[in-house]
Amino acid sequence: MATVTRRRLIGITAAAGGLALLPVGTRAAAEGHLVGWRGQCMGAVASLQIHHPDRAEAERLIAATLVEVARLERIFSLHRDDSALVRLNRDGMMVAPPPELVALLSDCRRYWTLSGGAFDPTVQPLWTLYRRHFAEPDADPSGPPAAALSRALAVVGFEHVMAGPDRILFRRRGMALTLNGIAQGYITDRVVALLSRGGVDRSLVDMGEPRALGRRPDGKPWQIGIADAMEPSHTTQVLDIVDGAVATSSAHGFHFDRDGRFNHLLDPQSGASPDRYRSVTVAMPTATAADALSTAFSLMPAQDVLRATQALGAGRVYLTNATGRTEAIGA
């Protein structure tokens, strides 16, 4: 059983042709080979296991996965000076952008519209404001000054981003994007597609957000546990997943300040860090959708979450309030 926590590790467990999955170090059955890899990927501990009748093909799939993840990281990362996203934020425009960046921004627009603007990747100036404010040794515990917050909010708004195959343009100077609320899911989906093309029909891929391909080798659903936001070592719920993905967001995942009043879930309308839920878990057909919507729904009242889920016609949402009570919404 996999347990959902933010950036705990990257893991891929995959089998081709219905072969059984075996733990690393276990001798594979005669009809297949288990090839494993452990290391670092996207700044996290990573492990890959692929069971395939052709050892060379399993090794090729692992190598291809690592190359693809590294390539996408060079597009979406905020922590690499040479990434496409960092260059876009620096220059305010990009000519002939990578097609993956255009595609992901198209997904962003879909979830921005669906959520009524709650999902908005242009909140990066707010993140920068809070980080710089609370990095000061004598930082005001009540947060940044109102004037500074107003200036940051003036350059927030996905409606001011133009994105197409030829160019991406910010209509306001000082805008910046963060894709941290969706890129992990997108990369997970790309890895699943890569493995599927390689003949893998059963896998559990976790690039920060877990996605299941098919069923487990024993025919049962994959099980994904939801960690308690207050006690990550404790699993509060176990979801059975077949051909789907799960993502969890929590205001307790990261705080800018010692008192925990300001968290990473930033409202693009007010600039505040609402603590509406203890955690929000979203199960969707794709990891991209689950990732983006777990962020958006964390900022939305339950009735709006219900309307958005009904508009999608798919998925299930679990809203856990401050007392630990969970409300399930969706199919």
C-alpha positions as CSV (number, residue, x, y, z in Angstrom):
1,M,0.0,0.0,0.0
2,A,1.3,3.4,-0.9
3,T,0.7,6.4,1.4
4,V,0.2,9.9,0.2
5,T,2.5,12.5,1.6
6,R,3.9,15.5,-0.2
7,R,7.3,14.9,-1.8
8,R,8.0,11.9,0.4
9,L,9.6,9.9,-2.4
10,I,9.4,9.1,-6.0
11,G,8.4,5.5,-6.6
12,I,7.6,3.4,-9.6
13,T,6.5,-0.3,-9.4
14,A,5.6,-1.7,-12.7
15,A,5.0,-5.1,-14.4
16,A,4.6,-6.0,-18.1
17,G,2.4,-8.7,-19.5
18,G,0.6,-9.5,-16.2
19,L,3.9,-10.6,-14.6
20,A,4.0,-10.6,-10.8
21,L,5.6,-7.8,-8.9
22,L,8.4,-8.8,-6.5
23,P,10.1,-6.8,-3.8
24,V,13.6,-5.5,-4.6
25,G,16.1,-8.3,-3.7
26,T,13.7,-11.1,-4.4
27,R,14.6,-13.5,-7.2
28,A,12.2,-13.1,-10.1
29,A,10.2,-15.9,-11.6
30,A,11.6,-17.7,-14.6
31,E,9.3,-15.9,-17.0
32,G,10.4,-12.4,-16.0
33,H,13.2,-10.2,-14.7
34,L,13.0,-7.6,-12.0
35,V,15.2,-4.6,-12.6
36,G,15.5,-2.0,-9.9
37,W,17.0,1.4,-9.5
38,R,17.5,3.7,-6.4
39,G,18.8,7.3,-6.3
40,Q,17.7,10.9,-6.4
41,C,15.2,12.4,-8.8
42,M,13.4,15.8,-8.7
43,G,15.0,16.5,-5.4
44,A,13.5,13.4,-3.7
45,V,14.5,9.9,-2.9
46,A,13.6,7.7,-5.9
47,S,13.1,4.1,-6.5
48,L,12.0,2.2,-9.7
49,Q,11.1,-1.4,-10.0
50,I,10.1,-2.9,-13.4
51,H,9.3,-6.6,-13.9
52,H,9.5,-7.5,-17.5
53,P,10.2,-10.7,-19.5
54,D,13.0,-8.9,-21.3
55,R,15.7,-7.6,-18.9
56,A,17.1,-5.3,-21.6
57,E,13.7,-3.7,-22.2
58,A,13.2,-3.2,-18.4
59,E,16.6,-1.5,-18.2
60,R,15.7,0.6,-21.2
61,L,12.4,1.7,-19.6
62,I,14.1,2.7,-16.4
63,A,16.7,4.7,-18.4
64,A,14.0,6.3,-20.5
65,T,11.9,7.2,-17.4
66,L,14.9,9.0,-15.8
67,V,15.7,10.9,-19.0
68,E,12.0,12.0,-19.3
69,V,11.7,13.2,-15.7
70,A,15.0,15.1,-16.0
71,R,13.9,16.7,-19.2
72,L,10.5,17.8,-17.8
73,E,12.2,19.1,-14.7
74,R,14.3,21.4,-16.9
75,I,11.1,22.9,-18.2
76,F,8.9,23.2,-15.0
77,S,11.3,23.6,-12.1
78,L,11.6,26.8,-10.1
79,H,14.8,25.6,-8.5
80,R,17.0,25.5,-11.7
81,D,18.3,28.7,-13.2
82,D,18.3,27.1,-16.6
83,S,14.7,25.9,-16.6
84,A,12.1,27.2,-19.1
85,L,9.9,28.4,-16.3
86,V,12.6,30.4,-14.5
87,R,13.5,32.1,-17.8
88,L,9.9,32.9,-18.5
89,N,9.4,34.4,-15.1
90,R,12.6,36.5,-15.5
91,D,11.8,37.8,-19.0
92,G,8.0,38.0,-18.9
93,M,7.7,36.3,-22.2
94,M,9.0,33.4,-24.2
95,V,9.1,32.8,-28.0
96,A,8.7,29.2,-29.3
97,P,8.1,27.8,-25.8
98,P,8.5,24.1,-25.1
99,P,5.2,22.3,-26.2
100,E,5.0,20.7,-22.7
101,L,4.9,24.1,-21.1
102,V,2.1,25.2,-23.4
103,A,0.2,22.0,-22.8
104,L,0.5,22.4,-19.0
105,L,-0.6,26.0,-19.1
106,S,-3.6,24.9,-21.1
107,D,-4.4,22.5,-18.3
108,C,-3.9,25.3,-15.8
109,R,-6.5,27.4,-17.7
110,R,-9.0,24.6,-17.6
111,Y,-8.7,24.2,-13.8
112,W,-8.5,27.9,-13.2
113,T,-11.9,28.2,-15.1
114,L,-13.4,25.2,-13.4
115,S,-12.5,26.4,-9.9
116,G,-13.6,30.0,-10.5
117,G,-10.0,31.2,-10.2
118,A,-9.1,29.3,-7.0
119,F,-6.4,27.4,-8.9
120,D,-4.1,30.1,-10.2
121,P,-0.4,29.5,-11.0
122,T,0.3,33.3,-11.0
123,V,0.4,33.3,-7.1
124,Q,4.2,33.1,-7.2
125,P,4.7,36.8,-6.3
126,L,2.6,36.1,-3.1
127,W,4.9,33.2,-2.3
128,T,8.0,35.3,-2.8
129,L,6.5,38.1,-0.6
130,Y,5.7,35.8,2.3
131,R,9.1,34.0,2.0
132,R,11.0,37.2,2.1
133,H,9.0,38.8,4.8
134,F,9.3,35.9,7.3
135,A,13.0,35.4,6.4
136,E,13.7,38.7,8.2
137,P,14.9,38.2,11.8
138,D,12.4,40.8,13.1
139,A,9.5,39.9,10.8
140,D,6.1,41.2,11.9
141,P,4.2,38.0,12.9
142,S,0.9,39.5,11.5
143,G,2.4,39.2,8.0
144,P,3.6,41.5,5.3
145,P,2.5,45.2,5.2
146,A,-0.8,45.9,3.5
147,A,0.9,48.0,0.8
148,A,3.3,45.2,-0.1
149,L,0.4,42.7,-0.2
150,S,-1.5,45.0,-2.5
151,R,1.5,45.3,-4.9
152,A,1.8,41.5,-5.1
153,L,-1.9,41.0,-5.7
154,A,-1.8,43.5,-8.6
155,V,0.4,41.1,-10.6
156,V,-1.7,38.0,-9.7
157,G,-4.3,36.8,-12.1
158,F,-4.1,34.0,-14.8
159,E,-6.3,36.1,-17.1
160,H,-3.2,38.2,-17.7
161,V,-1.2,35.3,-19.1
162,M,-1.3,34.6,-22.9
163,A,0.0,31.2,-23.9
164,G,0.2,29.6,-27.3
165,P,2.5,27.5,-29.4
166,D,4.3,30.6,-30.7
167,R,4.8,32.5,-27.5
168,I,3.9,33.0,-23.8
169,L,3.4,36.5,-22.6
170,F,2.7,38.1,-19.2
171,R,0.5,41.2,-19.7
172,R,1.7,42.8,-16.5
173,R,5.3,43.5,-15.5
174,G,6.4,41.6,-12.4
175,M,4.2,38.5,-12.9
176,A,5.5,35.1,-12.2
177,L,4.2,31.5,-12.4
178,T,4.6,28.5,-10.2
179,L,3.6,25.1,-11.5
180,N,4.2,23.3,-8.1
181,G,0.5,22.7,-7.8
182,I,0.2,20.7,-11.0
183,A,3.6,19.7,-12.5
184,Q,4.1,16.7,-10.3
185,G,0.8,15.3,-11.5
186,Y,1.6,16.1,-15.1
187,I,5.0,14.4,-14.9
188,T,3.4,11.3,-13.2
189,D,1.0,11.1,-16.2
190,R,3.9,11.3,-18.7
191,V,5.7,8.5,-16.9
192,V,2.6,6.3,-16.9
193,A,2.2,6.9,-20.7
194,L,5.9,6.1,-21.3
195,L,5.6,2.8,-19.4
196,S,2.4,1.9,-21.1
197,R,4.0,2.4,-24.5
198,G,6.7,0.1,-23.3
199,G,4.3,-2.8,-22.7
200,V,3.7,-2.2,-19.0
201,D,0.1,-2.8,-18.1
202,R,0.2,-2.7,-14.3
203,S,2.0,0.0,-12.4
204,L,1.9,2.4,-9.4
205,V,3.8,5.6,-10.2
206,D,4.4,8.2,-7.6
207,M,6.2,11.4,-8.7
208,G,4.8,13.3,-5.8
209,E,1.2,12.2,-6.7
210,P,0.5,8.5,-7.1
211,R,-1.3,7.1,-10.2
212,A,-2.3,3.5,-10.8
213,L,-2.2,1.8,-14.2
214,G,-4.5,-1.2,-14.3
215,R,-4.9,-3.4,-11.3
216,R,-2.4,-5.1,-9.1
217,P,-1.0,-8.4,-10.4
218,D,-3.4,-10.3,-8.1
219,G,-6.3,-8.6,-9.8
220,K,-7.2,-6.4,-6.8
221,P,-7.2,-2.6,-6.9
222,W,-4.1,-0.7,-5.8
223,Q,-4.4,0.6,-2.3
224,I,-3.4,4.2,-1.6
225,G,-3.4,5.3,2.0
226,I,-4.1,8.9,3.0
227,A,-1.8,10.2,5.7
228,D,-3.1,12.3,8.6
229,A,-2.0,15.9,8.0
230,M,-1.3,16.3,11.7
231,E,0.5,13.0,12.1
232,P,1.9,11.9,8.7
233,S,2.9,8.5,10.1
234,H,-0.7,7.7,10.7
235,T,-3.0,6.6,7.8
236,T,-6.6,7.9,8.1
237,Q,-8.1,6.3,5.1
238,V,-7.3,3.7,2.4
239,L,-8.6,4.2,-1.1
240,D,-8.9,1.4,-3.7
241,I,-7.7,2.8,-7.1
242,V,-7.8,1.2,-10.6
243,D,-6.6,3.4,-13.5
244,G,-6.7,6.5,-11.5
245,A,-4.7,9.0,-9.4
246,V,-4.8,10.5,-5.9
247,A,-3.5,13.8,-4.6
248,T,-3.7,15.4,-1.1
249,S,-3.2,19.0,-0.1
250,S,-3.0,20.4,3.4
251,A,-2.4,23.8,4.9
252,H,-0.2,22.0,7.4
253,G,2.2,20.8,4.7
254,F,4.3,24.0,4.9
255,H,4.2,27.3,6.9
256,F,6.1,30.5,6.3
257,D,6.0,31.5,9.9
258,R,6.7,29.7,13.2
259,D,3.1,30.2,14.5
260,G,1.6,28.4,11.4
261,R,-0.7,31.2,10.5
262,F,0.6,31.6,6.9
263,N,0.8,28.5,4.7
264,H,1.6,27.6,1.1
265,L,-2.1,27.5,0.0
266,L,-2.4,31.1,-1.1
267,D,-5.7,32.6,-2.1
268,P,-5.2,34.5,-5.4
269,Q,-8.1,36.9,-4.5
270,S,-7.1,38.0,-1.0
271,G,-3.5,36.9,-0.7
272,A,-4.4,35.2,2.6
273,S,-3.7,31.6,3.6
274,P,-7.1,30.2,4.6
275,D,-7.1,27.2,6.8
276,R,-10.5,25.9,5.6
277,Y,-9.7,22.2,5.9
278,R,-7.2,20.0,7.6
279,S,-6.6,18.2,4.3
280,V,-8.2,17.7,0.9
281,T,-7.8,14.5,-1.0
282,V,-8.9,14.2,-4.6
283,A,-9.2,10.9,-6.7
284,M,-9.3,11.6,-10.4
285,P,-8.6,9.7,-13.7
286,T,-5.3,11.6,-14.1
287,A,-2.7,12.8,-11.7
288,T,-2.7,16.2,-13.4
289,A,-6.3,16.7,-12.5
290,A,-5.9,15.3,-9.0
291,D,-2.9,17.5,-8.3
292,A,-4.4,20.8,-9.5
293,L,-7.8,20.2,-7.9
294,S,-6.5,19.2,-4.5
295,T,-4.9,22.7,-4.4
296,A,-8.0,24.5,-5.8
297,F,-10.5,22.7,-3.6
298,S,-8.4,23.5,-0.5
299,L,-9.5,27.2,-1.0
300,M,-13.2,26.5,-1.9
301,P,-16.3,25.9,0.2
302,A,-17.8,22.4,0.0
303,Q,-20.8,23.5,-2.1
304,D,-18.4,25.0,-4.8
305,V,-16.3,21.8,-4.7
306,L,-19.5,19.8,-5.3
307,R,-20.4,21.9,-8.3
308,A,-17.0,21.6,-9.8
309,T,-16.9,17.9,-9.3
310,Q,-20.3,17.5,-10.9
311,A,-19.2,19.6,-13.9
312,L,-16.2,17.3,-14.3
313,G,-18.5,14.2,-14.2
314,A,-15.7,12.2,-12.6
315,G,-13.7,11.8,-9.5
316,R,-14.2,11.8,-5.7
317,V,-13.1,14.4,-3.1
318,Y,-12.5,13.9,0.6
319,L,-12.7,17.1,2.7
320,T,-11.4,16.7,6.2
321,N,-12.2,19.5,8.6
322,A,-10.3,20.7,11.7
323,T,-11.9,18.1,14.0
324,G,-10.9,15.2,11.7
325,R,-14.3,14.6,10.2
326,T,-14.2,13.7,6.5
327,E,-17.0,14.6,4.0
328,A,-16.9,12.6,0.7
329,I,-18.1,14.4,-2.5
330,G,-18.5,12.9,-5.9
331,A,-19.1,9.5,-7.6
